[in-house]
Amino acid sequence: MLPEHLLQYLNEQILCRQAQILQLASILDPGYPSPPVIIVHGTVATGKTLTTNSILQALNLSHTVTKVRECITTRHLLERTVLGVKNTIETRTSREFNEIDGRCENLAGLAVALERLLLDNRLSNEKFVIVFDGIDKLRDSHGQPTLFPGLVRLGEIVSRTSPYYDIHPDVLQIRNLTIVLIMTSPLPRSLHRPGLPHIHFTPYDRASALKILSMAPMNIYTSAQVEKMDEQQQLAADEDDAWLWGKYVGVIWDSLGKTAARDIVSLKNLCKKLWVPFVSHIRDGTYGPRDFAKLVVRTREIFRDESVLIDNLTISYPSSESKEGNEMKKKNVKASQDLSYYTKHLLLAAYLASYNPSRSDQVMFTRLHERKKKKIAARKNPTTGTKDGTIAAVSKHRRISRLLLGPQPFSTERLLAIFHAILPDKAPAGNADVLCQIATLVSLRMLVKATAGSGSDSMGGTLDGSGKWRINMGWEYIQQLGKRVGIDMVEFVVE
């Protein structure tokens, strides 16, 4: 067990997690053997990763943490694990393993690499902990059925595949290797092994959430107003901040957070989003910082509007109830979507891929400047459209505009090609971040699936580059979005 001063320090740093801290500290105690696998599970933002890392550092155990969210494939996950173990062993033992370059294709390769790395560590009877943070969020869904049971029985795989197993079977078994699997929900059927310890991180209740959020209250007054105060007034302002913030967080929980906030992080973001319109009447001198009941009545509209729960909507509330302020509020209720820089260009590229024929891509994006000149000349003199200036023949059969035919399916490869063509600057290295932003557009229903890819769901099909998609946004929105980023979409759309 941890000493009393360390337990007290952890309880102060990690609030409302005393039971989980005691369980993990008891299981990972260096003086006693630990189980080969520990399952740490709970909903999002319940302190699983923070508690595990803090206890490992407090116990001074050799460990490495692999963030599964940052790994694209199973091989990527295994290679990052091998490199993490190698760096930790080299740092603690001052020994170099030049023969290990980090390549690992499967679980057998991981077993061989761990055998070479942890040999000296096992002989010194020192525990080594490998943490897989978010193991159930692995993007490569094809490797999950064999990955989970393989990690659970990793110690047995290493001991049996060791070339020295027949000579020294007791020494070469990895008895001091412990694997911690951090996940959202436990997967007992996927592990294929009973009797594993499970540590559950329960969601925060009202008292716990208010206690955590009250640790860092926001300021009522602006920085300019605080600078004009003397020292005594600043101390009184700090007390008012803590008192009003605690009351305010309770109202947010009762009105919106209890039923709509998914976790403590979303509740904190919700409190920060509504704090400025809530204290605006204090900053202009209408009410005092202790007039909490009057503030709630005056700003009751912000606690009723559920649109603040959507992260991609930006809504501004006027501080005045004048006629002009009410008109501004009606205009701002129709909120605009705020996408990132590359996501906006991806959405524009998706529209062009849906409404432009694929045969026009080479003409539109490789000889763009020449086509612009021809188009401008044709607008100035519509009777001349040929190179020699003669009158072009008018088609007798009028074709239906592609804008009226609806969006057509396109592949991810074509979308990326158009994206790199319309992007004014150089795109980020690799396609991993771009594919994640495409997945974000799919989750926002701005892109919809047209055909299934190799992944089991839309997210998997997006990240592995398979499947086809359609744009789900109209021309007016795309035209306005193009103006925001400085792209005239009329020049790109084929008529």
Residue pairs with C-beta under 8 A, 6 or more apart in sequence:
1 7
1 22
1 25
1 26
1 29
2 10
2 25
2 55
2 58
2 59
6 58
7 21
7 22
7 25
9 58
10 21
10 51
10 54
10 55
10 58
11 17
11 18
11 21
13 54
14 21
14 47
14 50
14 51
14 54
15 208
15 211
15 212
15 215
16 204
16 208
16 211
16 212
17 47
17 51
17 201
20 47
20 51
20 199
20 200
20 201
21 51
21 55
23 199
24 38
24 40
24 51
24 52
24 55
24 199
25 55
25 58
25 59
27 34
27 35
27 38
27 197
27 199
28 34
28 38
28 55
28 56
28 59
28 61
28 127
28 129
28 178
29 59
30 59
30 61
30 126
30 127
33 175
33 176
34 127
34 176
34 178
35 178
35 196
35 197
36 152
36 154
36 155
36 177
36 178
36 179
37 151
37 152
37 178
37 179
37 180
37 181
37 191
37 193
37 196
38 178
38 179
38 180
38 181
38 196
38 197
38 199
39 181
39 183
39 186
39 191
39 196
39 197
39 198
39 199
40 48
40 52
40 180
40 181
40 182
40 183
40 199
40 201
41 48
41 182
41 183
41 184
41 185
41 186
41 198
41 199
41 200
41 201
42 48
42 184
42 200
42 201
42 202
42 203
43 184
43 201
43 203
43 262
43 263
44 184
44 262
44 263
44 265
45 263
45 264
45 265
45 266
46 201
46 202
46 203
46 204
46 263
46 264
47 201
48 182
48 201
49 65
49 133
49 182
51 201
52 131
52 180
52 182
53 65
53 131
56 63
56 129
56 131
61 127
61 128
61 129
62 88
62 89
62 92
62 121
62 126
62 127
62 128
62 129
63 88
63 128
63 129
63 130
63 131
64 81
64 84
64 85
64 87
64 88
64 129
64 130
64 131
65 84
65 131
65 133
66 77
66 80
66 81
66 84
66 130
66 131
66 132
66 133
67 133
67 134
68 77
68 132
68 133
68 134
68 135
68 137
68 138
69 133
69 134
69 137
70 80
71 77
71 80
71 138
71 139
72 139
72 140
72 432
72 463
73 139
73 140
73 143
74 138
74 140
74 142
74 143
74 147
75 104
75 105
75 106
77 132
77 138
77 140
77 147
78 104
78 105
78 106
78 107
78 109
78 110
79 102
79 103
79 104
81 104
81 110
81 130
81 132
82 100
82 102
82 104
82 110
82 113
82 114
82 117
83 102
84 130
85 113
85 114
85 117
85 118
85 128
85 130
86 97
86 100
86 102
86 113
86 117
88 128
89 95
89 97
89 117
89 118
89 120
89 121
90 96
90 97
93 120
93 121
95 120
97 116
97 117
99 116
100 113
100 116
100 117
103 109
104 110
104 113
107 146
107 147
107 150
107 151
107 154
107 157
108 157
108 161
110 154
111 154
111 157
111 158
111 161
112 158
112 161
114 154
114 158
114 174
114 177
115 158
115 161
115 162
115 172
115 174
118 128
118 174
118 177
119 172
121 128
121 176
122 171
122 172
122 174
122 175
122 176
122 177
123 171
125 176
126 176
127 176
127 177
127 178
128 176
128 177
128 178
129 178
129 179
129 180
130 177
130 178
130 179
130 180
131 179
131 180
131 182
132 151
132 179
132 180
132 181
132 182
133 182
134 182
134 183
134 184
135 148
135 151
135 181
135 182
135 183
136 183
136 184
136 185
136 187
137 183
137 184
138 144
138 147
139 459
139 460
139 463
141 455
141 456
141 460
144 190
145 190
148 181
148 187
148 190
148 191
148 192
149 190
149 191
149 192
149 193
150 157
151 179
151 181
152 179
152 191
152 192
152 193
152 196
153 193
154 174
154 177
154 179
155 173
155 174
155 175
155 177
158 172
158 173
158 174
158 177
159 165
159 169
159 172
159 173
159 174
162 172
164 172
165 172
186 198
188 194
203 263
204 212
204 264
206 253
206 258
209 249
209 253
209 257
209 264
209 267
210 246
210 249
210 250
210 253
212 264
213 245
213 249
213 264
213 267
213 268
213 271
214 242
214 245
214 246
214 249
217 241
217 242
217 244
217 245
217 246
218 241
218 245
218 271
218 272
218 275
219 226
219 237
219 241
220 237
220 240
220 241
220 244
220 279
220 282
220 283
220 289
221 229
221 237
221 282
221 283
222 283
225 283
226 234
226 237
229 237
237 289
240 289
240 290
243 289
243 290
244 279
244 289
244 290
244 292
247 292
248 271
248 275
248 278
248 292
249 271
251 296
251 303
252 267
252 270
252 271
252 274
252 303
253 261
253 267
255 303
255 304
256 270
256 303
256 306
256 308
256 309
257 267
257 270
260 306
260 309
261 267
261 270
261 309
269 311
270 308
270 309
273 308
274 302
274 303
274 308
277 299
277 302
277 317
277 319
278 295
278 299
278 302
279 295
280 319
281 287
281 295
281 298
281 299
281 319
282 288
282 289
282 295
284 319
286 298
287 294
287 295
287 298
296 303
301 317
302 308
302 317
305 315
307 313
307 315
307 333
307 335
308 315
312 337
312 338
312 339
312 444
313 335
313 336
313 337
314 335
314 336
314 338
315 332
315 333
315 335
316 328
316 332
317 329
317 332
318 325
318 326
318 328
318 329
319 325
339 347
340 437
341 485
342 423
342 427
342 428
342 433
342 434
342 437
343 437
343 440
343 441
344 481
344 484
344 485
345 419
345 422
345 423
345 485
345 487
346 415
346 419
346 434
346 437
346 438
346 441
347 441
347 446
347 471
347 473
347 478
347 481
348 422
348 478
348 481
348 482
348 485
348 487
348 489
349 415
349 416
349 418
349 419
349 421
349 422
350 410
350 415
350 441
350 446
350 447
350 469
350 471
351 407
351 471
351 473
351 478
351 489
352 364
352 418
352 422
352 489
352 492
352 493
353 410
353 414
353 415
353 418
353 471
354 407
354 408
354 409
354 410
354 470
354 471
355 402
355 403
355 407
355 408
355 471
355 493
355 494
356 364
356 402
356 492
356 493
356 494
357 402
357 494
358 410
358 414
360 494
361 414
361 417
361 418
363 371
364 371
364 492
364 494
365 417
365 418
365 421
365 422
368 491
372 491
375 491
377 384
378 384
378 385
383 391
383 392
384 390
384 391
384 392
385 392
386 392
401 495
402 494
403 475
403 493
407 470
407 471
407 472
408 470
409 450
409 451
409 468
409 469
409 470
410 450
410 468
410 469
410 470
411 467
411 468
412 435
412 438
412 462
412 465
412 466
412 467
412 468
412 469
413 465
415 438
415 469
416 431
416 434
419 427
419 434
420 427
422 487
422 492
424 486
427 434
428 434
431 465
435 462
435 463
435 465
436 463
438 447
438 462
439 458
439 459
439 462
439 463
441 447
442 448
442 449
442 458
442 459
442 462
442 469
443 459
445 472
446 471
446 472
446 473
447 469
447 470
447 471
447 472
448 469
448 470
448 472
449 458
449 461
449 467
449 468
449 469
449 470
450 467
450 468
450 469
450 470
451 467
451 468
452 461
452 467
453 460
453 461
453 462
453 464
453 465
453 466
453 467
453 468
454 460
454 461
454 464
454 466
454 467
455 461
455 462
455 463
455 464
455 466
455 467
458 467
461 467
471 478
478 489
479 489
479 490
482 488
482 489
